[in-house]
Amino acid sequence: MERAIYFSINDREMFRLPINPEKVNVKTEGDGEEFTIASLGRVNVPKHMKLESFSLESFFPAQPSHYSGTTFKQPKYYIDLIKKWMANRQPVRYIYVNGSFTINELVTIERFEYDESFGSEDVNFSLELKKYVPFSPKKMKVVKPKTTTAPPQVVKNTPTRQNTKPKPTTYTLKKGDSLWKVAQYYTGKGSNYPELQKLNGIKDSQLRKLPIGLVLKIPPSWVK
C-alpha cells in the first residue's frame, strides 16, 4: 500500500501531504505522580495515560514535482488551511497509512512552524499534533430552592388577668384625700361617698376637715 498522510475536517476540507516526511514520531507516556514515603523513599503512583502526541516534518514544494503524491497546490494553500483550522479550534482527522501500520485519529494541531528554504521557494514545516477525545459538557440543571410559605401565626389572645387581690377593708386617709376620692377608688363612683360617711359616723361639718391618718371602715359591699 502506498505511504500517505491525509488531513481532513468532516470530509469537507481535505488534503494529502504532497511530500511524505522521512519519519512520523508517536509519543505515548503515562501520567504517574511521585511521592516521598519515609520508609521507602520516592514512589510512583500510576494514573491515566496522557493523550498520544504525533510530530512530523516535511516541506511544501513550490513547483510541481514527479515525486509529489497529489495534485500540485501552492504552499500558501496548505499554510492558510492549517492556520484556519487552528484559529477555528477545530479537531482534525489525521490519517497515516504505511503498509500494515496505520494511524487514524482525531487530533488538534498544537504547533505549526514553517519557513522558506534558502535558495528555494519550497516551504519547510513541522507539525505537532495531540489526540483529541470528543466530549460534551453536561448541562447543569439549576434547581431553585422551593419557597415555603410560613404557616400563619396564631396569635393567642391572652385574657387580661384581673386584679384578684381583695381591696382592704379599711383605708387610712392621706394628704389630699377626701371621702369622694375614697368612694371613687373603691366603687368607681365618687357620688357613693355618703355610704362611707354614714358607716364611719362622720358629720357633714367634718367633711372638709378630715384629719390625715384617720382610718376609715369600708362598706363590705365595696370590697367584694
Backbone hydrogen bonds, N-H to C=O, Kabsch-Sander energy under -0.5 kcal/mol:
donor,donor_aa,acceptor,acceptor_aa,energy
4,A,97,V,-2.2
6,Y,95,I,-2.8
7,F,15,F,-2.5
8,S,93,R,-1.5
9,I,13,E,-2.2
12,R,9,I,-2.5
13,E,9,I,-1.3
14,M,12,R,-0.5
15,F,7,F,-2.5
17,L,5,I,-2.4
22,E,57,E,-0.5
25,N,55,S,-2.7
27,K,53,S,-3.1
28,T,26,V,-0.5
33,E,45,V,-2.1
35,F,43,V,-2.6
37,I,35,F,-0.6
37,I,41,G,-3.3
40,L,37,I,-0.9
41,G,37,I,-3.9
43,V,35,F,-3.0
45,V,33,E,-2.9
50,K,29,E,-2.5
53,S,27,K,-2.1
54,F,129,L,-2.3
55,S,25,N,-1.9
56,L,127,L,-1.8
57,E,23,K,-0.6
58,S,125,F,-1.9
60,F,123,V,-3.0
68,S,65,S,-1.3
69,G,18,P,-1.7
77,Y,74,Q,-1.5
78,Y,74,Q,-0.9
79,I,75,P,-2.4
80,D,76,K,-2.8
81,L,77,Y,-1.8
82,I,78,Y,-2.5
83,K,79,I,-2.4
84,K,80,D,-2.0
85,W,81,L,-2.2
86,M,82,I,-2.1
87,A,83,K,-2.6
88,N,84,K,-2.2
89,R,86,M,-1.1
90,Q,85,W,-2.2
92,V,107,V,-3.5
93,R,8,S,-3.3
94,Y,92,V,-0.6
94,Y,105,E,-3.4
95,I,6,Y,-2.4
95,I,93,R,-0.6
96,Y,103,I,-3.0
97,V,4,A,-2.8
98,N,101,F,-2.0
101,F,98,N,-2.0
102,T,100,S,-0.7
103,I,96,Y,-2.7
105,E,94,Y,-2.4
107,V,92,V,-3.4
107,V,105,E,-0.5
108,T,130,K,-2.5
110,E,108,T,-0.9
110,E,128,E,-2.2
111,R,128,E,-1.6
113,E,126,S,-2.2
115,D,124,N,-2.3
117,S,122,D,-2.4
120,S,117,S,-1.9
123,V,60,F,-2.4
124,N,115,D,-2.9
124,N,122,D,-0.6
125,F,58,S,-2.5
126,S,113,E,-2.5
127,L,56,L,-2.5
128,E,111,R,-2.3
129,L,54,F,-3.5
130,K,108,T,-2.0
131,K,52,E,-3.0
132,Y,106,L,-3.6
141,K,139,K,-0.6
142,V,140,M,-0.7
143,V,141,K,-0.7
144,K,142,V,-0.7
148,T,146,K,-0.8
149,T,147,T,-0.5
150,A,148,T,-0.6
155,V,153,Q,-0.8
156,K,154,V,-0.8
157,N,155,V,-0.5
158,T,156,K,-1.2
164,T,162,Q,-1.2
171,Y,216,L,-2.2
173,L,171,Y,-0.6
173,L,214,L,-2.7
177,D,174,K,-2.2
182,V,178,S,-2.2
183,A,179,L,-2.7
184,Q,180,W,-2.3
185,Y,181,K,-2.2
186,Y,182,V,-2.1
187,T,183,A,-2.8
188,G,183,A,-0.6
188,G,184,Q,-1.3
189,K,183,A,-0.8
192,N,189,K,-1.3
193,Y,190,G,-1.6
195,E,192,N,-1.2
196,L,192,N,-0.8
197,Q,193,Y,-2.5
198,K,194,P,-2.7
199,L,195,E,-2.0
200,N,196,L,-1.7
201,G,198,K,-1.1
202,I,197,Q,-2.3
203,K,201,G,-0.5
206,Q,203,K,-1.2
207,L,204,D,-1.1
209,K,206,Q,-1.2
210,L,207,L,-0.6
213,G,173,L,-1.9
214,L,211,P,-1.6
216,L,171,Y,-3.5
216,L,214,L,-0.7
218,I,169,T,-2.8
222,W,219,P,-2.1
223,V,219,P,-0.6
223,V,220,P,-1.0
